[in-house]
Amino acid sequence: MKYYSTNHQAPHATLAEAVKKGLAPDKGLYMPEKIKRLPETFFRDIADMDFQEMSSAVAGAFFGEDIPEGDLTRIVCDTLNFDTPAVNVHDNIWALELFHGPTLAFKDVGGRFMARMLSYFIAQEGGGQKVTVIVATSGDTGSAVANGFLGVEGIDVIVLYPKGKVSEIQEKQFTTLGRNITALEVAGNFDDCQRLVKSAFMDPDLNRKLTLTSANSINVARFLPQAFYYFNAYAQLKRQGKAENIVFCVPSGNFGNITAGLIAWRMGLPVRRFIAANNRNDVFLEYLKTGIYSPRASVQTLANAMDVGDPSNFARVAELYGNSVEAVRKDISGCRYTDEDIRNTIATVYGKYGYLLDPHGACGYQGLADNIAEDETGVFLETAHPAKFKETVEGIIRKDIEIPQRLRDFMAGEKMSVGMSSDFNDFKEYLMTR
């Protein structure tokens, strides 16, 4: 399988090249040259498969031409040592709980998969190659990637995060690890962090000195595995007899998650449509309304992982639909929720149904509640454990919530981070001299 750039000005890359480079030389994002449809027998039998079995089949459609079946199955099984259960909240609305991994966030799937795939390619090449992974985070990406790569031989990880704009628990999950993990606290917002990462890939001095790759959802090994849990959701609903007319509502920040869902759909997954739920950072909703994509500086909200003003994966969505907003509108609708909306949703759903949402899941739930039809089964992605936003959620429901032991362990660690300006020259000097 070859991978091409969304800017169409770079040579096609092998899987190994796409994973190690992260970003194409023309600043585009890599896409698989073809999306294979899975056979009807796969969907007929999917309810009888476990999460690892169905995910191995999906992974084979993407990566099977480049990685032997046994090695690929091992990578998948090692990644997915936890489930992503679909939980009925009420009536025809279900939560796909993606927070049962090591850092209690959906990005554990992509982060762990990429770590294992990159380690596989390094081992195949031999020669003691050292790779530096740089990743920007608005919350959960940093912890998922840092913990996925922790202690992996031959890989250094640098996490850039906006100062004061992630929750304390999220921050502790990647600033307390040490070893091969370095956290840079950037004086700016997430878009500044993402800009620094992209600029590093384009800098010739850095690329002569270091082998750089990214673990953001711009990397194909990060975002493609997120298709796995869409298939798992379908299988669980099929077992319940609820698999007709599925609508997925995806809390959307950098748009890697919904892009993975769209690709799962292209692979044959039976879905009626998608809803992209935004917070106040609603450039995608404006695009749907106006047909014009106008990125802007992000603003801080309660759903901080969605605080993205220039979503990288918009380029992939546009590519899937031939840059036609009319085509996008047929499959994807949008919605927008303020912090007040998020608070009201968390309080209402907890009080009425006893289900506790995190701020991102609240956007996803409300997107369904406002838009679902009677004959549809709605699934929203609950992307992080509510305890990761303890102060916010407790302030809304006015009750203490239990912190899982894994989070308590992180909170006991000592924060280790390096202050960094948002100026690329400062970041470049740090990378060149560290």
C-alpha positions in Angstrom: 0.0 0.0 0.0 1.3 3.4 -0.9 0.3 6.7 0.8 -0.1 10.0 -1.0 -0.1 13.6 0.3 -3.3 15.6 0.5 -1.4 18.4 -1.2 -0.5 16.1 -4.1 3.0 17.6 -4.5 5.1 14.9 -2.8 6.1 11.4 -3.9 4.0 8.5 -2.7 5.4 6.9 0.5 5.5 3.4 1.8 3.8 2.7 5.1 7.1 2.8 7.0 8.0 6.2 5.4 4.6 7.6 6.2 4.7 6.5 9.8 8.3 7.8 10.3 7.8 11.1 8.5 4.4 11.9 9.9 3.9 14.9 7.6 4.6 14.7 3.8 7.4 16.9 2.4 4.8 19.2 0.8 3.2 19.8 4.2 0.2 17.6 3.3 -1.2 14.7 5.3 -0.7 11.1 4.1 -3.7 9.1 3.0 -3.9 5.5 1.9 -4.0 5.3 -1.9 -7.0 3.0 -1.7 -9.6 2.1 1.0 -10.5 -1.5 0.8 -14.1 -2.6 1.4 -14.4 -5.5 3.8 -16.3 -8.6 2.5 -20.0 -9.0 3.4 -19.0 -12.2 5.3 -17.1 -10.0 7.7 -20.2 -7.9 8.6 -22.3 -11.1 8.7 -20.0 -12.7 11.3 -18.8 -9.6 13.2 -21.2 -10.1 16.2 -19.4 -13.4 16.8 -15.9 -11.8 16.9 -14.1 -10.2 19.8 -12.6 -6.7 19.6 -9.2 -8.0 18.8 -10.4 -10.4 16.0 -12.4 -7.8 14.2 -9.7 -5.1 14.6 -7.0 -7.5 13.2 -9.2 -7.9 10.1 -9.6 -4.1 9.7 -5.9 -3.6 10.3 -5.1 -6.2 7.6 -7.0 -4.1 5.1 -4.8 -1.1 5.7 -1.4 -2.6 6.7 -1.5 -6.3 5.6 0.5 -5.6 2.5 3.4 -4.2 4.5 3.4 -6.2 7.8 3.2 -10.0 8.1 -0.1 -11.2 9.5 1.4 -12.6 12.7 3.3 -9.4 13.5 0.3 -7.2 12.7 -2.0 -9.4 14.9 0.5 -9.1 17.7 0.5 -5.3 17.4 -3.3 -5.1 17.4 -3.7 -7.5 20.4 -1.0 -5.8 22.4 -2.7 -2.4 21.7 -6.2 -3.5 22.5 -5.9 -5.0 26.0 -9.0 -3.2 27.0 -12.6 -2.9 25.7 -14.6 0.0 24.3 -18.1 -0.8 25.6 -21.3 0.6 24.1 -23.6 1.6 27.0 -27.2 2.5 26.7 -27.9 5.9 28.2 -31.6 6.0 27.5 -34.0 5.1 24.7 -32.1 5.0 21.3 -29.0 6.9 22.5 -25.8 5.0 23.4 -22.4 6.0 24.7 -19.3 4.4 23.1 -17.0 4.5 26.1 -13.5 5.0 24.9 -11.9 5.7 28.3 -11.1 2.2 29.5 -7.4 2.2 28.4 -4.3 3.1 30.5 -4.8 6.9 30.4 -8.6 6.8 30.3 -9.0 8.5 27.0 -9.8 7.4 23.4 -6.4 8.3 22.2 -5.0 5.2 24.0 -5.9 3.2 20.9 -4.1 5.3 18.4 -1.2 6.1 20.7 -0.5 2.5 21.7 -0.9 1.2 18.1 1.5 3.8 16.7 4.1 3.2 19.4 4.1 -0.5 18.6 4.1 0.0 14.8 7.0 2.5 14.9 9.0 0.2 17.2 8.4 -2.6 14.7 9.8 -0.6 11.8 12.8 0.5 13.8 13.6 -3.1 14.8 13.2 -4.2 11.1 15.7 -1.6 10.0 18.2 -2.3 12.8 21.3 -0.2 13.2 20.3 1.5 16.4 18.3 4.2 14.8 17.0 6.9 17.1 13.6 8.5 16.4 12.3 11.7 18.0 8.5 11.8 18.3 7.1 15.3 18.7 3.4 15.8 19.6 1.2 18.7 20.3 -1.6 18.2 22.8 -4.7 20.0 23.9 -5.3 17.5 26.7 -5.5 13.7 26.1 -3.1 13.2 23.2 -0.1 13.9 25.3 -0.9 11.4 28.0 -1.9 8.7 25.6 1.2 9.1 23.4 3.6 9.5 26.3 2.3 6.4 28.1 2.2 4.4 24.9 5.8 5.2 24.1 7.2 5.2 27.7 10.3 3.1 27.8 10.2 2.1 24.1 13.8 1.6 23.0 15.1 3.9 20.3 12.4 6.5 20.7 12.4 9.9 22.4 9.1 11.7 22.9 8.6 15.5 23.2 5.1 16.6 24.2 4.2 20.3 23.6 1.2 21.6 25.6 -0.4 25.1 26.1 0.4 26.5 29.5 -2.7 26.7 31.8 -5.0 25.2 29.2 -5.1 21.5 30.1 -6.6 20.0 33.3 -4.3 19.2 36.2 -4.9 15.5 35.9 -4.2 15.6 32.1 -1.0 17.5 32.7 0.2 15.1 35.4 -0.3 12.2 33.0 2.6 13.3 30.8 4.7 15.6 32.9 5.5 13.1 35.7 6.9 10.2 33.6 10.5 11.2 32.9 12.7 8.5 31.2 12.3 9.0 27.4 9.4 11.5 27.8 10.0 15.3 27.9 7.1 17.8 28.4 7.4 21.4 27.0 5.0 23.9 28.5 4.3 26.4 25.7 3.3 30.0 26.4 0.4 30.0 23.9 -2.6 27.9 22.8 -2.9 24.5 21.1 -2.7 25.9 17.7 0.7 27.4 18.6 1.9 24.0 19.7 0.6 22.4 16.5 2.4 25.1 14.5 5.7 24.4 16.2 5.4 20.7 15.4 4.6 21.3 11.7 7.4 23.9 11.4 9.9 21.4 12.9 9.1 18.9 10.1 9.7 21.5 7.5 13.0 22.7 8.9 16.0 21.3 7.0 18.5 21.8 9.9 16.4 19.8 12.3 15.8 17.1 9.7 19.5 16.7 9.0 20.2 16.3 12.7 17.2 14.3 13.9 14.8 11.7 12.6 11.5 13.3 13.4 8.0 12.0 13.4 4.7 13.1 14.9 2.2 11.2 17.0 -0.6 13.6 16.5 -3.5 12.4 14.4 -1.7 13.7 11.3 0.2 10.4 11.5 -1.5 7.6 9.7 -0.5 5.1 12.4 -2.4 7.3 14.9 -5.6 8.0 13.2 -6.4 4.9 11.1 -6.5 2.5 14.1 -9.3 4.7 15.6 -11.5 3.0 13.0 -11.4 -0.1 15.2 -13.9 1.0 17.8 -16.5 2.1 15.2 -16.6 -1.6 14.1 -16.8 -2.7 17.8 -19.7 -0.3 18.4 -21.6 -1.8 15.4 -20.9 -5.4 16.6 -22.2 -4.7 20.0 -25.4 -3.0 18.7 -25.9 -5.9 16.3 -25.8 -8.3 19.3 -28.6 -6.1 20.8 -30.6 -6.0 17.6 -30.0 -2.3 17.4 -27.7 -2.0 14.4 -30.2 -0.4 11.9 -29.7 3.2 10.9 -26.8 4.0 13.1 -25.8 7.7 13.5 -22.4 8.5 15.1 -22.0 11.8 16.8 -18.3 12.6 17.3 -16.9 15.4 19.6 -14.6 17.0 17.1 -11.4 19.0 17.7 -8.6 18.0 15.3 -11.0 15.8 13.3 -8.9 12.7 13.4 -11.6 10.7 15.1 -14.4 11.5 12.7 -12.1 10.9 9.8 -11.4 7.4 11.0 -15.1 6.9 11.3 -15.6 8.1 7.7 -13.0 5.7 6.5 -14.7 2.8 8.4 -17.8 3.8 6.5 -16.0 3.6 3.2 -14.8 0.1 4.2 -18.4 -1.0 4.4 -19.5 -0.3 7.9 -23.3 0.2 7.9 -23.8 3.8 9.1 -26.6 6.2 8.1 -24.7 9.5 8.8 -22.3 11.4 11.1 -22.7 14.4 13.3 -19.6 16.5 14.1 -20.1 18.2 17.5 -18.1 21.4 18.1 -17.6 23.5 21.1 -17.1 27.3 20.6 -14.3 26.4 18.2 -16.8 25.9 15.3 -14.8 26.4 12.1 -16.2 23.2 10.7 -19.8 24.1 11.4 -19.2 27.5 9.7 -17.7 25.5 6.7 -20.9 23.5 6.5 -23.0 26.6 6.5 -21.0 28.8 4.2 -18.8 26.4 2.1 -15.7 28.4 3.2 -13.1 27.0 5.5 -11.8 29.9 7.7 -9.4 28.8 10.4 -8.9 31.1 13.3 -7.3 31.2 16.7 -8.8 28.8 19.2 -10.6 29.8 22.3 -10.5 28.0 25.7 -13.5 26.0 26.7 -14.5 23.3 29.2 -14.1 20.7 26.4 -10.4 21.6 26.1 -9.4 18.7 23.8 -11.7 20.2 21.2 -10.1 23.7 21.4 -8.7 23.7 17.9 -9.1 26.6 15.5 -7.4 25.0 12.5 -8.1 21.2 12.5 -5.3 19.4 10.8 -7.6 16.6 9.6 -9.9 18.9 7.8 -7.6 18.3 4.8 -8.4 14.5 5.0 -12.1 15.1 5.2 -12.0 17.4 2.2 -9.9 14.8 0.3 -12.4 12.1 1.0 -15.1 14.3 -0.6 -13.2 15.7 -3.5 -13.2 19.2 -1.8 -17.0 19.4 -2.3 -18.9 20.9 0.6 -22.1 19.7 -1.0 -20.9 16.1 -0.8 -19.8 16.6 2.8 -23.2 18.0 3.8 -24.9 14.9 2.6 -23.0 12.7 5.1 -22.0 15.0 7.9 -24.0 17.6 9.9 -22.7 19.9 12.6 -23.6 21.5 15.9 -22.1 23.8 18.4 -22.3 24.0 22.2 -21.1 26.6 24.6 -19.7 26.0 28.1 -23.2 26.8 29.5 -24.7 24.2 27.2 -22.1 21.7 28.3 -22.8 22.3 32.0 -26.6 22.0 31.5 -26.2 18.7 29.5 -23.9 17.1 32.2 -26.3 18.1 35.0 -29.5 17.0 33.1 -28.2 13.6 31.9 -26.8 12.8 35.3 -29.9 13.9 37.2 -32.3 12.2 34.8 -30.5 9.1 33.7 -27.7 8.6 36.2 -25.0 8.7 33.4 -22.0 10.9 34.1 -20.6 12.6 31.0 -17.3 14.4 30.5 -17.4 17.8 28.8 -16.5 16.3 25.4 -19.0 13.5 25.7 -21.6 16.1 26.7 -21.2 17.7 23.2 -21.6 14.4 21.6 -24.7 13.4 23.6 -26.4 16.7 23.0 -25.6 16.5 19.3 -27.7 13.3 19.2 -30.4 14.6 21.5 -31.0 17.6 19.2 -30.8 15.8 15.9 -31.6 12.1 16.1 -34.7 10.7 14.4 -37.0 8.1 15.9 -35.9 5.3 13.6 -32.2 5.9 14.2 -29.8 4.5 16.8 -27.5 7.2 18.0 -24.0 6.5 19.3 -21.9 9.3 20.7 -18.2 8.9 21.5 -17.5 9.4 25.2 -13.9 10.2 24.7 -12.5 10.6 28.3 -13.3 9.5 31.8 -15.2 12.3 33.7 -12.7 12.1 36.5 -10.1 13.7 34.2 -12.2 16.8 34.6 -12.9 16.3 38.3 -13.3 20.0 39.4 -15.4 20.9 36.5 -17.8 17.9 36.7 -18.1 18.0 40.5 -18.9 21.7 40.3 -21.8 20.8 38.0 -23.3 17.8 39.7 -22.4 19.0 43.2 -21.2 15.6 44.2 -17.7 14.0 44.7 -16.7 11.6 41.9 -14.4 8.7 42.4 -11.0 9.0 40.9 -9.8 5.7 39.4 -6.6 4.3 40.9 -4.7 4.9 37.6 -5.4 8.6 37.8 -4.5 8.7 41.5 -1.1 7.2 40.7 -0.4 9.9 38.1 -1.5 12.7 40.5 1.0 11.5 43.1 3.9 12.1 40.7 6.1 15.2 40.5 5.6 17.5 37.6 8.6 17.8 35.3 8.3 20.2 32.4 10.3 22.8 30.5 9.0 26.3 29.8 9.0 27.2 26.1 7.9 30.3 24.2 5.7 30.0 21.1 8.6 31.3 18.9 9.8 28.5 16.5 13.4 29.7 16.8 13.4 28.9 20.5 11.9 25.5 19.9 14.4 24.8 17.1 17.3 25.8 19.4 16.0 23.5 22.1 15.8 20.5 19.7 19.2 21.2 18.2 21.1 21.5 21.5 19.3 19.1 23.9 
